[in-house]
Amino acid sequence: MSEQNTRLGILLMVATSIIFAIQDGISRHLAGEYNVYMIVMIRYWFFAVFVTVVAARKAGGIRRAVATHFPAIQIFRGLLLALEICVMVTAFVQLGLIESHAVFACYPLLIAALSGPVLGEKVGWRRWSAIAIGFVGVLIILEPGYKVFSPLALIPFLASAMFALYGLLTRYVGRKDPAAVSFFWTGISGAVLMTGVGLWHWEPLVGADRLWMALLCCTAAGGHWLLIRALEVAEASAIQPFAYLQLVFVSMIGLVIFGETLETNVMIGAVIVVSAGLFTLWRARQKSAG
């Protein structure tokens, strides 16, 4: 992998983080006015069309995109991600963007912790230490004795656990299934689930919210397209750390647009969580290089 491609991959990942932060801000706005399931359903309709078009344009077309070695796991992955999005958008409304993302940032630590039992990977003492330190950061964010016992504080943590399991299953099916196959099943499975749930919660969009919904769909598709491009031109281990910039961008949106406050404990805890996550990514890259 050339340095130029790695640099391009980093730029694409930064752009992806910005678009996903905007997407979360729009989700926060719409979910504050409409049912979460309906918002995610419409988003998935657009996403399903997007993955279908992408699959049709690739060699082999739809037939190749459907051909999976793990149909049950692929379906479960898609359902899991759709539910995780519902949980996370709910967290945006209940807790705000900043605190939700600060807690959600621990998902790489959960992936590292679960990679042993789920994938059979060996996790050394250094990464276990980083995982423990990272969860100290989560406790700092949640303020033990106050919010840690609140069910609301557990919403983004549940979302991070679901996303971590989704990531591990993605790696598992990736041993035999191409990324294009996983991408297709993710969009289609999620769209089927959310249609079955969301239609029961239909509410007519009014005024400018129609434009916001259209923009949400565009950011979802655009963000995933940029992410795909980033992973095509650079190694995942080289660009994954820059995904943490989404926490920075979404915090700016939370502060400026929604009038949220950046509490000292959240800032300190987030720095600890992100630092621990970056260390686990670095250790994983060192082990793969060795």
Sequence and secondary structure as in RCSB ss.txt:
>XXXX:A:sequence
MSEQNTRLGILLMVATSIIFAIQDGISRHLAGEYNVYMIVMIRYWFFAVFVTVVAARKAGGIRRAVATHFPAIQI
FRGLLLALEICVMVTAFVQLGLIESHAVFACYPLLIAALSGPVLGEKVGWRRWSAIAIGFVGVLIILEPGYKVFS
PLALIPFLASAMFALYGLLTRYVGRKDPAAVSFFWTGISGAVLMTGVGLWHWEPLVGADRLWMALLCCTAAGGHW
LLIRALEVAEASAIQPFAYLQLVFVSMIGLVIFGETLETNVMIGAVIVVSAGLFTLWRARQKSAG
>XXXX:A:secstr
  HHHHHHHHHHHHHHHHHHHHHHHHHHHHHTTS HHHHHHHHHHHHHHHHHHHHHHSTTHHHHHH  S HHHHH
HHHHHHHHHHHHHHHHHHHH HHHHHHHHTTHHHHHHHHHHHHH     HHHHHHHHHHHHHHHHHHTTTTGGGS
HHHHHHHHHHHHHHHHHHHHHHHTTTS HHHHHHHHHHHHHHHHHHHHGGG     TTHHHHHHHHHHHHHHHHH
HHHHHHHHS HHHHGGGGGHHHHHHHHHHHHTS     HHHHHHHHHHHHHHHHHHHHHHHHHH 
